[in-house]
Amino acid sequence: MYGFIGLGAAGGNLVDEMAKKGYPSIAINFSSSDLDSLESVTDKLKLVGSEGVGKQRERAMALMQDNWESTIEFVKQKLSKPSVDVIFVCFSTAGGTGSGLAPICIELLKGSITNKTIVAVPILPDTKEFTANQMNTQEALLQLSELDTCVLPLDNQSFIANHDSNIPKNELFQKINSEFSNLLTKIDQCTYKKSKFGILDKRDAHQLFSTKGIMVISQTSLIDLNNLVLSVDNFTINIQKSWKKTIFSPIQFEKIIRAGIIFEGDESMLQFLRYEKLFDAFKNQPLELFEGYYTEGKGNVICILSGLNWIYNRVEEIDVIIEKHKSIEHEVKPRYTSKHIGKTEMINTISKNVKQEKKFNAMDVLAKYNTR
């Protein structure tokens, strides 16, 4: 089973959707009003020191120095049951609380709760959001890129690009939250199903979520009744198209480490799924492929792609937005180290992070993020 942690307002709203579906979910925030607005999450932790941080992620990071022990203890109390093997930490990169707390919490949780897999679920702003939000996102993504974890980057801009650019904010957030919760619920439900053709079980799903790097999940129906074409090429093209029309940040096709395929439909259609062709969109074939085939459904395919390259192109897009406002930015009081990182520099940063594993020490983690 999956467990969910919502940091800040956006993270809380996302895990509220999972709580509605019965998944263990907790919300953590400085703001009482944000916590009170959640309808389905009952386990909430009000952090001390402030009533919100006003989009100042450096302030959230500083305040975490006095809240980290209660936060970790709260997570252990609420999500420690053996049935919870994967914990998703959900947060917006654009705000203050979620953006500031997430890297610290993820690193502390990975060191403190070693029998659980921790997955980061950042929510990226669209390109029209204010420069301060883009700066927060840039800083949060840099810190996330240095962590040894799976990252599922929900992206408001991807949804807008693939759907309706004029969609109201509240509807945008609701649709993304709903689609995300439906995808994870579907994957979880499939791990309990039986099939004579092969199943994607809990261990397989756990392997996928344990893989360091970017993960993207897509879903598509291969059967278009208006244009019914049963062929290897048609199946391949439609699935590959679905990879580019998700609620997640655009894929970098340099590499893939693991993949999961869930197929629901008539067994006769399996002959049109040729994985050597499907994964030729990448520069390599997956090192491992986990497959689940279920005869109910009408040709629906869910793809779980894990161990993908970091979202360098998306980072550079954010960087360009910030650079355009540089003349205004220097007039604003300096924020927490706002680095404008290009692709090459970020690759070097990640490479330097590859080092021998050392014993976990919470104080070392806190010192790294201390902005006081």
C-alpha distance (Angstrom), angle and dihedral (degrees) to the residues before:
residue distance angle dihedral
M1 . . .
Y2 3.78 . .
G3 3.79 127.0 .
F4 3.81 125.9 -158.5
I5 3.79 136.0 -148.8
G6 3.81 119.1 -167.0
L7 3.79 115.7 -159.1
G8 3.81 116.8 -166.5
A9 3.79 127.1 -13.2
A10 3.81 99.8 -53.3
G11 3.79 93.1 43.4
G12 3.79 90.3 49.2
N13 3.80 92.2 51.7
L14 3.80 91.2 50.1
V15 3.80 95.1 51.3
D16 3.81 89.1 45.2
E17 3.82 85.8 69.2
M18 3.81 90.2 53.1
A19 3.80 91.4 47.4
K20 3.82 88.8 55.2
K21 3.81 87.3 59.0
G22 3.79 91.9 51.6
Y23 3.80 100.9 -102.0
P24 3.82 119.8 142.3
S25 3.80 103.1 -98.9
I26 3.79 134.9 172.2
A27 3.80 133.0 -175.2
I28 3.80 127.0 -148.2
N29 3.79 123.4 -169.9
F30 3.80 146.5 141.2
S31 3.81 89.9 -133.0
S32 3.81 118.4 82.5
S33 3.80 92.0 -166.6
D34 3.81 92.2 55.4
L35 3.79 90.8 50.3
D36 3.80 92.3 46.5
S37 3.82 91.1 53.5
L38 3.81 92.4 63.8
E39 3.79 111.1 102.0
S40 3.80 105.0 -169.2
V41 3.81 105.6 26.1
T42 3.79 108.2 89.7
D43 3.81 99.8 172.6
K44 3.80 107.3 75.9
L45 3.79 133.1 162.9
K46 3.81 119.6 -155.4
L47 3.79 108.0 -155.5
V48 3.80 118.3 -140.5
G49 3.78 130.4 -123.1
S50 3.79 102.0 52.1
E51 3.79 145.5 24.1
G52 3.79 94.9 -124.1
V53 3.81 127.8 -32.8
G54 3.82 101.7 -120.3
K55 3.83 96.7 -123.4
Q56 3.81 90.7 -55.8
R57 3.78 102.3 134.7
E58 3.81 92.6 -178.9
R59 3.81 88.6 59.6
A60 3.81 90.9 51.3
M61 3.81 89.6 50.4
A62 3.81 91.6 50.6
L63 3.80 93.0 48.2
M64 3.80 90.6 49.7
Q65 3.80 87.8 70.7
D66 3.83 86.8 74.3
N67 3.82 96.3 37.3
W68 3.77 106.5 44.2
E69 3.81 98.0 93.4
S70 3.81 94.3 50.3
T71 3.82 89.8 45.1
I72 3.81 95.4 52.7
E73 3.80 91.8 43.2
F74 3.82 90.7 50.0
V75 3.81 91.2 51.9
K76 3.80 91.6 48.2
Q77 3.81 91.8 50.5
K78 3.79 95.7 48.2
L79 3.82 103.8 34.4
S80 3.80 103.4 29.7
K81 3.82 98.1 101.6
P82 3.84 112.1 120.2
S83 3.81 92.2 -122.0
V84 3.83 89.9 66.8
D85 3.79 104.4 79.1
V86 3.82 101.6 153.4
I87 3.82 123.0 47.1
F88 3.81 119.4 -164.6
V89 3.82 116.1 -154.4
C90 3.82 106.8 -154.8
F91 3.81 124.0 -166.4
S92 3.79 145.1 138.0
T93 3.80 116.5 -105.9
A94 3.81 91.1 -155.0
G95 3.78 100.7 63.1
G96 3.77 133.7 61.1
T97 3.80 111.1 -110.8
G98 3.80 101.5 42.0
S99 3.78 94.6 35.5
G100 3.79 92.7 48.9
L101 3.79 99.6 40.5
A102 3.81 101.1 40.6
P103 3.83 101.7 75.2
I104 3.82 90.9 45.9
C105 3.81 94.1 45.7
I106 3.79 94.0 46.3
E107 3.80 92.8 50.3
L108 3.81 92.6 45.7
L109 3.81 92.6 46.7
K110 3.79 93.2 49.0
G111 3.80 89.0 54.1
S112 3.82 96.7 40.3
I113 3.81 103.0 39.7
T114 3.78 103.0 39.7
N115 3.82 95.6 163.6
K116 3.82 92.2 65.5
T117 3.80 130.3 69.0
I118 3.82 112.2 -125.8
V119 3.82 117.8 -149.9
A120 3.81 123.3 -171.4
V121 3.82 116.8 -138.2
P122 3.83 107.1 -172.7
I123 3.81 118.4 -178.7
L124 3.82 110.9 -143.8
P125 3.83 122.4 -152.2
D126 3.79 123.3 -120.9
T127 3.79 118.6 -103.7
K128 3.81 93.5 -101.5
E129 3.79 95.5 62.1
F130 3.79 119.9 109.0
T131 3.79 121.5 -75.8
A132 3.82 92.1 -114.4
N133 3.82 88.6 59.9
Q134 3.81 90.6 50.0
M135 3.81 90.1 49.8
N136 3.78 91.5 51.9
T137 3.78 89.0 49.4
Q138 3.79 93.1 50.0
E139 3.79 91.7 51.6
A140 3.81 94.3 44.9
L141 3.81 93.3 48.1
L142 3.79 92.0 50.9
Q143 3.80 90.7 53.9
L144 3.80 91.9 45.1
S145 3.81 91.3 51.0
E146 3.80 88.7 61.3
L147 3.82 93.9 56.5
D148 3.78 123.9 93.0
T149 3.79 97.1 -127.2
C150 3.79 146.7 101.9
V151 3.81 113.4 -91.1
L152 3.82 123.0 -158.2
P153 3.83 102.7 -170.1
L154 3.79 111.8 -158.8
D155 3.79 107.5 -159.6
N156 3.80 126.2 -160.8
Q157 3.80 89.4 -165.0
S158 3.82 92.3 57.5
F159 3.78 91.6 53.7
I160 3.80 91.8 48.4
A161 3.81 92.2 47.7
N162 3.80 92.3 50.3
H163 3.79 98.3 40.1
D164 3.80 132.2 13.2
S165 3.80 123.0 -15.2
N166 3.81 90.8 -163.8
I167 3.79 96.7 54.7
P168 3.85 113.0 132.5
K169 3.81 115.0 -109.8
N170 3.79 95.6 -116.2
E171 3.81 91.3 51.5
L172 3.81 91.5 45.2
F173 3.80 92.4 54.1
Q174 3.79 92.8 44.6
K175 3.81 93.9 50.5
I176 3.81 93.4 48.3
N177 3.81 92.3 46.5
S178 3.79 91.0 48.3
E179 3.81 94.6 47.9
F180 3.80 92.1 46.9
S181 3.81 92.8 50.3
N182 3.81 91.3 47.0
L183 3.82 92.4 51.1
L184 3.80 94.7 50.2
T185 3.80 92.1 43.4
K186 3.81 90.5 51.6
I187 3.80 92.3 50.8
D188 3.80 91.7 47.0
Q189 3.81 92.7 48.7
C190 3.80 91.9 50.5
T191 3.81 91.2 57.6
Y192 3.82 87.9 66.1
K193 3.82 96.1 48.7
K194 3.78 127.5 99.9
S195 3.78 124.9 -134.5
K196 3.80 134.9 167.9
F197 3.81 89.5 -145.4
G198 3.80 97.0 58.2
I199 3.78 136.9 -71.4
L200 3.78 136.6 -130.5
D201 3.79 97.6 -132.9
K202 3.80 133.0 -168.5
R203 3.80 92.8 -90.4
D204 3.80 90.9 53.0
A205 3.80 92.2 50.2
H206 3.78 89.8 46.7
Q207 3.80 90.6 53.5
L208 3.79 90.6 52.5
F209 3.81 93.8 49.5
S210 3.81 90.8 45.3
T211 3.80 93.5 59.4
K212 3.80 115.0 107.3
G213 3.79 115.4 -123.4
I214 3.76 138.8 41.7
M215 3.80 120.5 -26.5
V216 3.79 126.2 -161.1
I217 3.81 126.0 -172.9
S218 3.80 121.2 -160.7
Q219 3.78 135.2 -179.6
T220 3.78 130.5 -163.9
S221 3.78 142.0 160.1
L222 3.79 113.1 -125.1
I223 3.80 93.9 -162.6
D224 3.79 115.6 80.1
L225 3.80 105.7 178.3
N226 3.81 90.2 -159.3
N227 3.78 92.3 54.9
L228 3.79 107.3 21.6
V229 3.81 109.0 -176.0
L230 3.80 118.1 162.3
S231 3.78 107.3 -164.8
V232 3.79 140.6 117.8
D233 3.81 91.7 -113.6
N234 3.79 93.7 50.3
F235 3.81 93.4 48.7
T236 3.80 91.4 46.5
I237 3.80 94.3 49.0
N238 3.81 94.0 47.0
I239 3.79 93.8 49.2
Q240 3.80 92.7 46.8
K241 3.81 89.6 49.4
S242 3.80 89.5 53.9
W243 3.81 89.2 58.3
K244 3.78 88.9 63.2
K245 3.81 96.3 46.3
T246 3.77 104.6 59.2
I247 3.80 137.8 116.5
F248 3.80 88.4 -108.6
S249 3.80 131.9 87.2
P250 3.83 114.5 -80.1
I251 3.79 114.7 -81.6
Q252 3.79 123.1 -108.8
F253 3.81 102.8 -142.4
E254 3.82 97.3 -155.1
K255 3.81 95.4 104.9
I256 3.79 147.1 -7.0
I257 3.81 126.6 -164.9
R258 3.80 105.7 -175.3
A259 3.79 136.5 6.4
G260 3.78 137.4 -169.5
I261 3.80 125.0 -157.6
I262 3.81 123.6 -165.8
F263 3.80 113.7 -172.2
E264 3.80 123.3 -172.1
G265 3.77 116.0 -173.9
D266 3.77 148.0 67.9
E267 3.80 112.6 -26.3
S268 3.80 91.0 -128.9
M269 3.81 89.1 70.6
L270 3.80 92.9 61.9
Q271 3.82 89.4 83.5
F272 3.81 88.5 71.1
L273 3.81 94.8 57.5
R274 3.82 106.5 92.7
Y275 3.76 110.5 170.6
E276 3.78 97.5 -168.2
K277 3.81 87.1 63.6
L278 3.78 95.3 38.4
F279 3.79 95.1 56.9
D280 3.79 96.5 42.3
A281 3.83 84.8 97.1
F282 3.81 84.7 79.0
K283 3.79 127.4 62.9
N284 3.80 89.2 -117.5
Q285 3.79 139.7 26.0
P286 3.83 116.4 -109.9
L287 3.79 115.2 -88.3
E288 3.80 88.2 -136.0
L289 3.80 132.8 20.5
F290 3.81 122.6 -164.8
E291 3.79 115.6 -163.0
G292 3.79 134.3 -166.4
Y293 3.81 120.7 -177.1
Y294 3.78 120.2 -170.9
T295 3.79 124.7 177.1
E296 3.80 97.4 -145.8
G297 3.79 115.9 87.4
K298 3.80 135.4 47.9
G299 3.75 106.3 -89.4
N300 3.79 99.3 -56.3
V301 3.82 116.6 163.4
I302 3.80 127.8 -166.5
C303 3.80 117.1 -167.9
I304 3.80 123.0 -162.9
L305 3.81 110.3 -166.3
S306 3.80 115.1 -172.4
G307 3.77 137.7 176.6
L308 3.80 92.2 36.4
N309 3.80 122.9 159.8
W310 3.79 119.4 -86.3
I311 3.82 115.3 -84.9
Y312 3.81 94.1 -101.2
N313 3.80 95.0 155.1
R314 3.79 91.5 53.3
V315 3.82 90.3 48.0
E316 3.80 90.8 51.6
E317 3.80 90.1 49.6
I318 3.80 89.2 55.9
D319 3.79 90.3 45.8
V320 3.80 91.4 55.1
I321 3.81 90.5 52.4
I322 3.80 90.6 52.7
E323 3.81 93.2 46.0
K324 3.81 90.5 54.4
H325 3.79 89.0 60.6
K326 3.78 96.6 42.1
S327 3.80 92.8 113.1
I328 3.80 89.0 59.8
E329 3.77 95.9 37.9
H330 3.82 95.5 64.9
E331 3.81 89.3 59.7
V332 3.78 91.3 57.8
K333 3.81 120.5 86.7
P334 3.82 106.6 -93.4
R335 3.79 113.9 -95.0
Y336 3.77 130.3 -157.1
T337 3.83 106.9 -48.2
S338 3.77 101.1 -55.7
K339 3.78 102.9 -158.6
H340 3.78 120.4 -175.6
I341 3.75 101.0 -147.4
G342 3.77 124.0 -167.6
K343 3.78 126.1 -156.7
T344 3.81 96.9 -94.9
E345 3.79 94.5 48.3
M346 3.80 92.1 47.7
I347 3.82 91.5 50.5
N348 3.80 88.7 52.9
T349 3.80 90.8 47.9
I350 3.81 91.9 53.0
S351 3.81 92.1 44.8
K352 3.81 91.5 53.5
N353 3.79 88.6 52.7
V354 3.81 91.8 65.1
K355 3.80 102.1 99.1
Q356 3.77 140.9 136.3
E357 3.78 114.2 -68.0
K358 3.79 113.6 -105.4
K359 3.78 132.6 -169.5
F360 3.80 113.1 -75.3
N361 3.79 115.6 -106.4
A362 3.80 119.1 179.5
M363 3.80 91.8 -156.4
D364 3.81 90.9 58.7
V365 3.80 90.2 52.9
L366 3.79 93.2 48.4
A367 3.81 92.4 47.3
K368 3.79 90.2 54.2
Y369 3.80 91.7 56.9
N370 3.82 98.3 35.3
T371 3.82 109.4 126.3
R372 3.78 97.5 172.6
